[in-house]
Amino acid sequence: MRVSRILNDFLLLFFGNIMQEHTLQTSRLRVHYRTNGSTTGTPVLLIHGNVSSSVFFEELIDALPPSLYVIAPDLRGYGETEALALDVTRGLGDWADDIHALVESLGWQKFHLLGWSLGAGVAMQYAIDHSDRLLSLTLESAMSPYGFGGTKDADGTPTFADFAGSGGGTANPEFTKRLASGDTSEEDPNSPRNVMNTFYFKPPFRATKDREDAYVGGMLSTKTGEGFYPGDLTASENWPTLAPGTKGINNTISPKYCNLKTFANIAHKPRVLWIRGADDQIVSDTSLFDFGYLGQLGFVPGYPGAEIYPAQPMVSQLRAVLDAYTGNGGSYKELVWSECGHSPHIEKATDFLAAMKEFWS
């Protein structure tokens, strides 16, 4: 249901929590977002991940108390937010600037920020740029501070100078084809529905049919084609023979353009909560989305060996940056839940809700 923001508190008074959808023109673009709670509550902003949208937060939004004013926008390139291309050479900078423009339009001075997966990287970039605005920072299933692919140790050292194995060429072509065609079936392992149930969640977890259909719809809202998902590539002499391009979503998270190491040095240091599933297959030191690990498993021909191209230690890379953050006067708490994949806020909804209520209190 879409209603004017003016009616938000009226509906809350008479009907209790009702998730609503709004569209707001900011100084940068037209943003679609989901919300719940009183506009006088403590502000909370939720940022979704890659190949998804704010629909993945609907149950969390409904469950949070009205003392919190929760906003979950669709990032550009996803959902119903205006589809503008990204300047990938800025890494996650365009998305972080979009978030700041939204915050400014809402009139927020201080707020809690949560990012999931790619959204956690955007949240870290926002903290680098505007740490003084944050009451706290939650990193859920957070991507490495050095993006996806092309690095080999906890310090994010490039495997090759051209960052081969990262960028727009890393996406599964069959998955991309089915995403672009709006495939809602289960006929192929590469369909969005099957990819979600295999990798976003740890099998045998499965959402209810209505929720699963909504999540698949969120995946299919991802804009594809030139300038969007997954992005272009350049040929490389280095294994696996592809390197980042200059357009599209997956190039923004190549270590060629994405480096969040300076998060450790931000001036204002909000409390950080890092939540992840122990069985995450997307963000891991043995990620099934990383060419280095896939090469070790024999899935990519010509693998040069772990001495030359090891698996990217994504979790270890984030921990190293957060440890440096602590060494510089900050603090973080890590929660790791067993029998949980890439989406703790859905797979472990009750535990996640309790953790966030405590952290945001």
C-alpha positions in Angstrom: 0.0 0.0 0.0 1.4 3.4 -1.0 0.4 6.4 1.2 1.7 9.9 1.6 4.2 10.5 4.3 1.8 13.0 5.8 -0.5 10.1 6.7 2.2 8.0 8.3 1.6 8.9 11.9 -2.2 9.0 11.5 -2.2 5.4 10.3 0.2 4.4 13.1 -2.1 5.9 15.7 -5.3 4.1 14.5 -4.0 0.9 12.9 -0.6 0.2 14.5 2.5 -0.7 12.5 1.7 -0.8 8.7 4.5 -1.1 6.3 4.3 1.6 3.7 6.0 2.5 0.4 7.0 6.0 -0.7 8.9 7.7 -3.4 11.0 10.7 -2.7 12.9 13.0 -5.1 16.3 13.8 -3.6 19.0 16.1 -4.9 20.5 13.1 -6.8 17.6 10.8 -7.9 14.1 9.6 -7.3 14.2 7.0 -4.4 11.7 4.4 -3.6 11.7 3.1 -0.1 9.7 1.0 2.4 9.1 2.3 5.9 7.3 1.6 9.2 7.0 3.4 12.5 6.5 6.9 13.7 8.4 9.7 12.0 9.2 10.9 15.5 11.0 7.6 16.3 14.7 7.0 16.3 15.9 6.9 12.7 17.1 3.5 11.3 18.2 3.0 7.7 18.6 -0.5 6.1 20.6 -1.1 2.9 19.9 -4.2 0.8 22.5 -6.3 -1.1 23.2 -7.2 -4.7 20.5 -8.7 -6.9 17.8 -7.9 -4.4 15.8 -4.9 -3.2 14.2 -3.5 0.0 11.5 -6.2 -0.3 13.9 -8.5 1.5 13.5 -6.3 4.6 9.7 -6.3 4.7 9.4 -8.8 7.6 12.1 -7.0 9.7 10.4 -3.7 9.1 7.0 -5.0 10.2 8.6 -6.6 13.3 10.5 -3.6 14.6 8.8 -1.4 17.3 7.2 1.9 16.4 9.8 3.7 18.6 12.1 3.3 15.5 11.5 5.2 12.3 12.7 2.6 9.8 13.6 3.4 6.1 14.7 0.7 3.6 15.5 2.3 0.2 16.0 0.5 -3.1 19.5 1.4 -4.3 19.9 2.7 -7.8 19.9 -0.2 -10.2 17.4 -2.1 -8.1 13.7 -2.1 -7.2 11.7 1.0 -8.1 14.3 3.6 -7.5 15.2 5.7 -10.6 17.5 3.6 -12.8 20.6 5.8 -13.2 24.0 4.3 -14.2 26.8 4.3 -11.7 30.3 5.8 -12.0 32.1 2.5 -11.2 35.5 4.3 -10.9 34.1 5.7 -7.6 33.6 2.2 -6.2 30.6 2.4 -3.8 30.7 6.2 -3.8 27.6 6.8 -5.9 25.5 4.6 -3.7 26.8 6.2 -0.5 26.1 9.7 -1.9 22.6 8.6 -2.8 22.0 7.4 0.8 23.3 10.8 2.1 21.0 12.7 -0.3 18.1 10.6 1.0 19.1 11.2 4.6 19.3 15.0 4.0 15.9 15.0 2.3 14.4 13.2 5.3 16.0 15.8 7.6 17.9 13.2 9.7 20.9 14.4 11.7 21.8 11.1 13.5 20.7 7.6 12.7 21.4 3.9 13.0 22.7 2.3 9.8 22.5 -1.4 8.8 23.9 -2.8 5.5 23.5 -6.4 4.2 26.1 -7.9 1.9 26.9 -5.3 -0.8 24.8 -2.9 1.3 27.3 -3.4 4.2 30.0 -2.2 1.9 27.9 0.9 1.0 27.3 1.4 4.7 31.1 1.3 5.4 31.7 3.8 2.5 29.0 6.1 4.1 30.8 5.8 7.4 34.0 6.8 5.8 32.3 9.9 4.3 29.9 10.8 7.1 30.9 9.0 10.3 29.6 11.8 12.5 26.0 11.1 11.4 26.0 7.5 12.7 24.6 6.3 16.0 25.7 2.8 15.2 26.7 0.6 12.3 25.5 -3.0 11.7 27.3 -5.1 9.1 25.2 -8.1 8.1 26.9 -10.8 6.0 29.2 -8.0 4.9 31.2 -8.1 1.7 35.0 -7.8 2.0 36.3 -4.3 2.3 38.2 -5.1 -0.9 35.1 -6.3 -2.9 34.8 -9.6 -4.7 37.7 -11.4 -6.3 41.2 -10.4 -7.3 42.9 -10.2 -3.9 44.9 -12.8 -2.0 45.5 -12.0 1.6 44.1 -10.3 4.7 45.6 -7.0 3.5 43.7 -7.1 0.2 46.9 -7.4 -1.9 45.9 -7.8 -5.6 46.5 -11.2 -7.1 47.5 -9.6 -10.4 48.1 -5.9 -11.2 45.0 -5.8 -13.4 42.7 -7.3 -10.7 41.9 -10.3 -13.0 39.1 -12.5 -11.7 36.9 -9.5 -10.5 34.4 -7.2 -12.0 31.5 -7.6 -14.5 32.8 -10.8 -16.0 32.4 -12.8 -12.8 28.7 -13.2 -13.0 27.2 -16.5 -14.2 26.0 -15.9 -17.8 23.1 -18.3 -17.5 21.9 -16.7 -14.2 22.2 -13.3 -15.8 20.2 -14.4 -18.8 17.4 -15.8 -16.6 17.4 -12.7 -14.4 17.0 -10.4 -17.5 14.2 -12.6 -18.8 12.2 -12.5 -15.6 12.5 -16.2 -14.9 10.5 -17.2 -11.8 10.8 -21.0 -12.4 12.7 -23.8 -10.7 13.5 -25.5 -14.0 17.2 -24.9 -13.9 19.9 -24.6 -11.1 20.7 -21.1 -12.4 17.2 -19.7 -12.1 17.0 -16.8 -9.6 14.7 -18.8 -7.4 17.1 -21.7 -7.2 20.1 -19.4 -6.7 18.4 -17.7 -3.8 17.4 -20.9 -2.1 20.8 -22.4 -2.6 23.0 -19.5 -1.8 21.1 -16.6 -0.1 19.8 -19.2 2.4 21.3 -22.3 3.8 19.3 -25.3 2.6 16.9 -26.7 3.7 15.7 -23.3 4.8 12.9 -22.1 2.6 10.6 -19.1 3.1 6.8 -19.4 2.8 5.5 -19.4 -0.8 4.3 -15.8 -0.6 7.5 -14.5 0.9 9.6 -16.5 -1.5 7.7 -15.1 -4.5 8.2 -11.6 -3.1 11.9 -12.2 -2.7 12.2 -13.5 -6.3 10.4 -10.4 -7.5 13.0 -8.3 -5.6 15.8 -10.2 -7.4 14.1 -9.7 -10.8 13.8 -5.9 -10.1 17.6 -5.7 -10.7 18.3 -3.7 -13.8 20.3 -5.6 -16.3 22.2 -4.6 -19.5 24.8 -1.9 -20.2 25.5 0.2 -17.2 23.7 -2.1 -14.8 24.0 -5.8 -13.8 26.4 -7.4 -14.1 28.7 -5.0 -16.1 31.3 -5.2 -18.8 34.8 -6.7 -18.7 38.2 -6.5 -20.3 40.3 -9.4 -21.5 43.3 -10.3 -19.4 46.5 -12.3 -20.0 46.2 -13.5 -16.4 44.0 -16.3 -15.2 41.0 -16.5 -15.4 41.5 -14.3 -18.5 39.0 -11.5 -17.5 39.5 -8.3 -15.7 37.2 -5.4 -14.6 35.5 -3.2 -17.1 34.2 0.4 -16.6 30.5 0.0 -16.5 28.0 -1.8 -14.4 27.2 -3.0 -10.9 29.8 -5.8 -10.4 32.6 -3.5 -11.5 31.8 -1.2 -8.5 32.8 -4.1 -6.2 36.0 -4.9 -8.0 39.1 -4.2 -5.8 40.3 -2.1 -8.7 37.7 0.5 -7.6 36.5 -0.7 -4.2 38.8 -0.3 -1.2 37.3 0.4 2.3 40.5 0.0 4.3 40.3 3.6 5.5 37.2 2.7 7.5 39.6 1.8 10.3 40.7 5.5 10.4 37.4 7.3 10.5 37.2 10.2 13.0 34.0 9.4 14.7 33.7 5.8 15.7 30.2 4.4 16.0 29.6 1.1 17.7 29.8 -1.7 15.1 27.9 -5.0 15.2 29.0 -7.7 12.7 26.4 -10.4 12.1 27.0 -13.4 9.8 26.0 -16.9 9.2 28.6 -19.6 9.8 27.5 -21.4 6.6 27.5 -18.4 4.2 28.5 -19.6 0.7 28.7 -16.1 -0.8 30.9 -14.2 1.7 33.4 -16.6 3.0 37.1 -17.4 3.0 36.0 -20.3 0.8 33.3 -18.5 -1.3 31.6 -20.3 -4.1 31.5 -16.9 -5.9 35.3 -16.5 -5.9 37.3 -17.6 -8.9 40.3 -18.5 -6.6 38.2 -21.0 -4.6 36.4 -22.3 -7.7 39.7 -22.9 -9.3 40.9 -24.9 -6.3 37.8 -27.1 -6.7 38.5 -27.7 -10.3 35.5 -25.8 -11.7 37.5 -23.3 -13.7 40.0 -24.6 -16.3 43.7 -23.6 -16.3 43.9 -22.8 -12.6 47.5 -21.8 -11.9 47.5 -23.1 -8.3 46.9 -21.7 -4.8 50.5 -20.3 -4.7 49.6 -17.9 -7.5 45.9 -17.4 -7.1 44.6 -18.4 -3.7 41.0 -18.1 -2.5 40.1 -14.6 -1.4 39.9 -14.6 2.4 36.8 -12.3 2.5 35.9 -12.8 6.2 39.6 -12.5 7.3 39.9 -9.3 5.3 37.0 -7.7 7.0 38.1 -8.9 10.4 41.6 -7.3 9.8 40.0 -3.9 9.0 37.7 -4.1 12.1 40.6 -5.1 14.3 42.5 -2.0 13.0 39.3 0.0 13.8 39.5 -1.3 17.3 43.2 -0.5 17.5 42.3 3.1 16.6 39.8 3.5 19.4 36.7 1.9 17.9 34.9 -1.2 19.0 33.0 -4.0 17.3 31.0 -7.2 18.3 30.8 -10.2 16.1 27.8 -12.6 16.1 28.2 -15.8 14.2 25.1 -18.1 13.9 25.3 -21.7 13.0 22.9 -23.3 10.5 22.7 -19.9 8.8 23.7 -18.8 5.3 23.9 -15.3 3.8 20.6 -13.9 5.2 20.5 -14.0 9.0 17.7 -11.4 9.1 15.4 -13.9 7.3 16.9 -17.3 8.3 17.3 -16.4 12.0 14.5 -13.7 12.1 13.8 -14.1 15.8 17.4 -14.0 16.9 18.2 -11.2 14.5 15.3 -9.0 15.8 16.3 -9.5 19.4 19.9 -8.6 18.6 18.9 -5.4 16.8 16.5 -4.3 19.5 19.3 -4.7 22.0 21.9 -3.0 19.9 19.6 -0.1 18.9 18.3 0.5 22.5 
